[in-house]
Amino acid sequence: MGTTADLIADRHGQTYAAEAGIRLADKPSPLFQLLVLALLLSARISSDIAVAAARELNAAGYRTPRAMTEATWQDRVDALGRGHYRRYDERTSTMLADAADHLLDRWNGDLRRLHDEGGDDPGRLRQLLQEFKGIGPFGADIFLREVQPVWTGIAPYADRRVAQAARRFGLPKSALAGSPSRTASLAAALVRLSQDRKAADALERELAHR
């Protein structure tokens, strides 16, 4: 029988990047796609809709900051709409262009340069990420949780939401100190459980009878 951490990660540990079809790598395009996903997930909207919207933006070809800025405002709105991201579509279309412009102006379109500037200091990286319109503390945490399999120097990255969920299920801090990929998976699982009360309650009952 595996550990509680194994059970949680195996059952609920799909990262949002994987769900959105992002082939994460330390390269400009997938890192930008992850930034867009973090921005979309930052709104008060379901994660399923945010992921669907990210898929639509990628399918439309807006996988680089240049492509995002060259798309019209309406093109971006339409892609968001196809993902049912309608409540915030107009404002988000503008924020996506602003974020892409900032990335082009500040880091020549390459988030690896942001990483170089911030090093492996999560606090500094968190600050730099919040320079993007639409990325606040919550969005920065999403990006850093998900990027740690390729920015391995920041691992293990677990924000307050992850830590709270870990305590609920009796996981020690050491449970989050595995490989960066496993840490990202477990962190994603804990976040999903923090958002799904029914699943979390069912898991607690199951664990109580193990």
N, C-alpha and C positions, 0 to 999 in steps of 0.2 A: 504494500500500500504506500502510495506516495505521500509527501508532506502536504499540509494544508496549502502552502504556497504553490506546490505543483498542481494541485486540484484546481485552484483558482486560476492560475495562468493557463492551464490546458483547456479549461472550460470557457473562459471569458476573455482570454488574452490576445485577441486579434487587435492589432494597433489600428488607429484610424487611418493611417497612411496606407496600410495593407488593404483595408476595406475600400479605400478610394482608388485602389489600383495603382498607387504610386510605387514604382520600383526604386526604393530609397537607395541612394548612393551619394558619396561626397562629390557631387557634380552640380554645376549651376542649375540645370533644368529641374531635377527632382527636388533639390533644396528649395527652389522657388515654388514648386508645386506644394511642398509641405508648408511653406509660409502662407500661401493662399488658403490652404486647408485650415491652418490655425486661425486665420482671420475669419473665415466662415464659421468656424466652431465657436468663436468668441461672442457671437450674437445670441440673444435669448431665443433660440430656436432649437429644435431637436437635432441631435447629432446625426440621425439618419438623413434628414433633409440637407444638413451641411455637407455630408459626405456625397450625397447625390449631386448637389450643386458643384462640388469640386470635380466630380467625374464629368459633368457636362462641360465645364470650362476646359478641362483637359481634352475632351473629345472635340471641342471646337478649335483646338490648336493653340490655346492660350497658355502654353506651358513654359514660356519664358517671359521675362519682364518686357522685352521689346514687343513680343506678340501681344501682350496684354495692353500695352499703350497704343499699339497700332489698330486694335479693335475699336470700333465706335462704342460710345456709351450705350447705345441701344443694343448693339451686338452682345455686350456683357449682360445687360438686363435680360435679354432673350435667353441666353444660356442659363442664367440663374433661375429664370422662370421654368425652364424645362426640368430643372431639378426641384421645382416646387418651392424655391427659396424666394417667395413672393413678398413676404411681409417687409423685408429690408432690402429688396432688390435694387431700388433706385439709389439709395444711399451707399449700398455696398459696391455697386458698379463704380461709383466715384472713388471710394476708398481703395478699390483694387488698382485703379489707374494711379492714384496717388502713391500707393505702396510701391508699385512698379517703377514709377518715376524716381522715387527716393532711392530705390536700390540701384538704379542706373546712375544717378547723380553721385551717390555717396560711395558705392562700392563697385561701380562699373558693371552692375548687373550680376554680381557673383557673391553669393552669401559666404563663400569660403573666405573672402576678404574680411567680412564681418567677424568670422571665427578667428582669423589671424589677429585682428585688432583686439578682440576680447580674450583671446587665448582660451584656456580651459577653466576660466573663472566663471562659474554659472551666474554669479551676481552681476558681473560686468556684461555678459552676454544677454542677460535678462534686460538690462538697461538699454543696450543697443537695439534689441528687438522692439522695444517700446517706442523707438523713434518712428516706427511705421504707424501711420494712421490706421486705426482699426485693430491694432495689437496692443492690448493693455497687459497687466500682470497675468491675467488668466490665459490670454493667447500666447504670451511668452512661455508660460509653463507648459502649455500644450506642445509648442514647438520643441522645447528642450527635452521633454519626456520622450517625444517621438524620434528625435534626431540622434539620441545617444548611441544607437547601434553603429552609426558612422562617425560621430564625433565622440569617440570612445573615452577621451580624456575627461569628459564631464560626468561620466557614469561613476557611481549610481546617482541618477537624478530623480528625486522623489519630492514633489511639492507638498504643500500642506494637505491638499485633498487626498493625495495618495497615503500620506502618513496617518490621517484620521481613519481611513478605511482599513489600513493595515492593523491599527489598534483594535478596531471593532472585531476583526477576525483573529486576534491574538497573535499576529505575526511580529516577530522581533525585527529590529532594524537590519539584522544580518540576512533576513530573507530577501532583501532588496539588493544585496551585494553580490549577485551572481554575475554572469557575463552581461555586457551591455544589452545584448539582444533580449536576454531573459528578463533583465530589469525593465526594459521597455514594455515587454509583454505583460509582466506582472503589474506594472504601474497602470497600463491600459485596462487590465482586468479590474483592478481596484476602483478606477475611475468609473468604469461602466457599472459596477455594483453600487457605487455611491449614487448613481443616477437612476437605478432600477430597484426600488424598494422591495418589490415582490421577489425578484431574484435573490436579493441580499438576504431577505428573511428566510427564504427556502434553503439557502446555503447554510445559514446559521443553524437551522433545525437539523440539517443533514450532519453538520459537524458535531452537533451535540450528541448524536447517536453513533459516532464512529468509535 
